[in-house]
Amino acid sequence: MPSLSTAADHIRDLGSYVSASPSSFHAVGEAAMRLDQAGFTGLDELDDWTDTAAAGKFYVVRDGALIAWVTPAGAGPTTGFNVLGAHTDSPSFKLKPKPTTGKFGWLQAGVEVYGGPLLNSWLDRELRLAGRLVMLDGTEHLTATGPLLRFPQLAIHLDRAVNEGLVLDKQQHMNPVFGLGDPSGGDLLALLAGMVTGAEVDPAEIGGYDVVIADTQQPAVFGAKEEFFASGRLDNLSATHAGLTALIGHAGAALEGAGAPIAVLAAFDHEEIGSNSRSGACGPFLEDILVRISDRLGASTSQRRQALAASFCLSADAGHAVHPNYAERHDPANRPALNGGPLLKINANQRYATDGPGAAFWARLCGEAGVPYQEFVSNNVIPCGSTIGPLTATRLGIRTVDVGVPLLSMHSARELCGVEDPFRLAKVTELFFRTVA
């Protein structure tokens, strides 16, 4: 069982995790703090790990990504890896260079669209800025504001046809306001520097930054039977949190057993923009860490390939529940419901990496965990998205299946899932971490 033993406990903790994670860097920082509290050891990629014990509980942070793992005492050179892959980023808006702009007495922030957000869902909300500031000397600081910005919508009196079709120009209309005054007298970077906790930051020493916009509304449980959970960034912090919870719950027992796989949580950044980065799934991060784990176990090149052949990856990312007002957009035979269980995502063109043996292993895991699951496949005339699953499978040759929590309002500033499904995903994942495929 996961360390959070009920769905109600899990959903409350998911809400706390999301609230503490307005950016990918905060999501990784919060995960690292929880791993520290659970007895994991943080490692630095710059260090020589020769004197580090082969077996144990470890994690590494690379920018907005994190890989954590549990190596059981009985692991050897050909022991396989069971990897839960997820991502820490969400569709949003990112601060541009020269971010303080404005006109007509308004102070505005210059932002660039990040990924594919539902633009209209960000209108008329109190928003915050969050991310990292990088100083000229290379030191980094996390920063986050309280409610600061808003994308104000045009009144219906000035656009009588707005309810027949809202059109938002990403450059002209998506410039949030954050104050009144002359832009030459405002400085967003100075404001962000002042929000760093535990350090005095001179705005003049900021050499770079990665700062995004996040919603400030708190997560909430609601519905006739309190069956719904609404929050920002469920795509994909719901899976990152499930993997983190499962790994922590698994860690104690895993160190005592022999024959178990090496359990790995790989939480990548930049999935929403294609994963092509040093901390994204197309990059070398996971391979780098798996190689170093194998090295500590004394693996030869041939044995490392044996270990990868024995490995398995659950690519966990949010998927679509059937929308009651747009049922025609879904496959007529496969209609996933909220609280119907996590999804097994399938696509004939390998936009999802699920295949027959992988689907059978997932079915076995869910059966043993006592968790229902649902199959998702797209309507033939509506192209589906993709995930890190095919990327990981292609890069490492690890058999991979795509799974995830069903959502409504995916890529909205505030998404919707069922209260039961994130807990069920964590429960299956914990079993997965100790099960040989």
Secondary structure, DSSP 8 states (H G I E B T S, - for coil): --SS-SHHHHHHHHHHHHHT-SSHHHHHHHHHHHHHHTT-EEE-TTS--TTS-SSEEEEEEETTEEEEEEE-TT--TT--EEEEEEE---SEEEEEEEEEEEETTEEEEEEEEES---GGGGBT--EEEEEEEEETTS-EEEEE-SS-BBB----GGG-TTGGG-----TTTT---EEEES-GGG--HHHHHHTT-TTS---GGGEEEEEEEEEE----EEESTTS-EEEETTHHHHHHHHHHHHHHHHHHHHHTT-SS--EEEEEEES-GGGTS-STTSTTSSHHHHHHHHHHHHTT--HHHHHHHHHT-EEEEE--EE---TT-GGGB-SS----TTS--EEE--TTSSS---HHHHHHHHHHHHHHT---EEE-B-TTS-----SHHHHHHHH--EEEEEE-EEESTTSSSEEEESSHHHHHHHHHHHHHT---
